[in-house]
Amino acid sequence: MLVVGFTGHSGSGKTTLIEKVLEALISRDRKVSAIKSSHHGTDIDVPGKDSYRFRQAGAQEVVLVSDQRWALMRETEEPVSLKEILSRLSPVDIVLVEGYKSEENIPHILVHRKDAGLQAPVLTSSVVAVATDDDSLALPEGIAKLDVNNPVAVANFVVSLKANRDHL
């Protein structure tokens, strides 16, 4: 299973790009999952609903189940590692991760938009590509420049990462 992170400043278009890359990969019959990390407290539950009431009553875990999907909500006292989350996923070909920028064990595609009014992107050792609309952005050798407005090209790059990883 290849895990690829997408990082970048808020508003750079990470979510939109991941959504379109997901569609491109799935259209090629790839099994793909996605993980979204958030720095904000998130809640998929609705106040007043039964599952919310169970959590409020002190349940450590609540599973919400329907005929189409299920969701596990677990109360935590500390951040959950990417490794822990990955261990709970069903087997797939590729996992696209938004966030976890400090996770050095996975390749990252940094999303950078020229008109975002931000400085040049900071490249960490895990960045393997920059998806950008800035033609003048100079990148070090070994870092691919991808067209942020061409999710098929980004999907091709992800597939090439998987092929290279599987070939080793």
N, C-alpha and C positions, 0 to 999 in steps of 0.2 A: 504494500500500500504506500503510494507516494503522498506525502503531505507537503503542500506548498502554502506559504503564508503570503498574504497581501497586506502591506503596511503603507502608511502615508498619513499626512495631516488630515484632520477632520474637514470634510467638504471636498476632498480631492477626487471623489468618485469611486472609492474602493468597492462599496456595496453594488453599485450599478455595474462596474466592470466584472465583479465576481458573478453576479446574476447572469450576465451575457456569456461569460466563459463557461459557466455551468451548462447553459443551454447548448453551447457549441460542443462541449464534451459529451453530453448526453445524446446529442444527435448522432454521435459516432458510436453509439452503443457502449459507452464507458459507464461504469457504475461510479457515481460521484456523491460524496457527502460534503456538508459544509458546517463549519463551526464559526460562530460569531462571538468574539470576546468583547465585553463592554466594561468601561470603567465606571459606569453608572449603575446604581442598583436597578435591576430589572425584575419584572414580575409578569409572568404570562398568565397568572391567575387573576380572577375578577373578585373584588371584595363582595361578600355576601353569598357567593356560590359555595356549594358544599365543600369542594376541595380547598378553597380559601379558608373556610371555617375549620377544617381539619388541621391545617397548618397553624392557624391562630390558636388552636387548642393545644399545640405542642408537638404534633407529629414530626418526626425527623425526616420522613420521606412521605410524599403523597404522589400516587400515580393517577393521572387523569387519562381515562381510556374511552375511546369511541370506536365505531366500526372502521373508521378510516385511519386513525393514528393514535398514538399514546405519547404521553410526556411524563417524565419523572422529574419531580421537583425535590431537591435535597437541600436542607438547611446546612450551611457551612459556617465555620468560624474563621476560616482562612482561605485565601485564594486557591482555586483548584488548578493543578498543573495540566498542561496540554497532554502530557503523557497519560494522566489519569483519564481525561476525557476520551482520548484516542482508544484506550483499552476497553472502553464501553461501547464503541461503535461496532456495527456489523461490518464484516469484510467488504471492502469496495476497492476499486482501482486507484482512485484519487480522492484525497480530502483537501478541500480548499478552506483555508483558515483566514479569517479577517481578524487581525490583531496579533497578540503574542509576539510583538516585534523584538522582544529580548530573548526569544527562544532561538538559540543558535544552532540547534540540531536539525533545523529544516531550512530549505532554500526559501528566500523571500523575493517577491516582486514588489518593488516600491512604486507606488502610484504618485505621480507628480504632475500637476497642471501648471502651465506657464502663467495663466491669468489668476491664479489663486492668491497672488500677492505675497508669496512666501519665498524665503531664500532657497537656494539650490538644495536639493535633498541631501541628507546625511547618509552616507553609505556605510553600513556595518559589514562585517565579514560574512554575514549570511545572505546578503543581497546578491542575487545572481542576475537580476534584470531590473530595469526601470521602465515602467509603462508611462509614457509622457506624450504631450502634444508640443513640447518645446524642442524644435529642430536644432536650436543652438546649444542645447545642453551637452556638454562634453563629459564623457564617462571614461573611467579607467579601462584599460584592456581587460577583457574577460567578463565585463559586465555588459549584457545585451541591452540594446535600446529597442523597446517595443512601442508600437503606436497604440496609445491608450484608447483611441477611437476605433480600433480594429480588434475586437474581442476574438475573432477567429484566429488572428495572428498570435494573440496571447495564448489561446488554447493550443495552437500548434507548438508554441514554446513549452507549455506544460507537458504536452505529449512527448516532446523530445527529451525533457528531463526524466520522464518515466522510462522511456526507451533506454536512455543512457544508464539509469539506475538499475534497470532489469538486466542490462547487458554485462554489468560488472560482476 
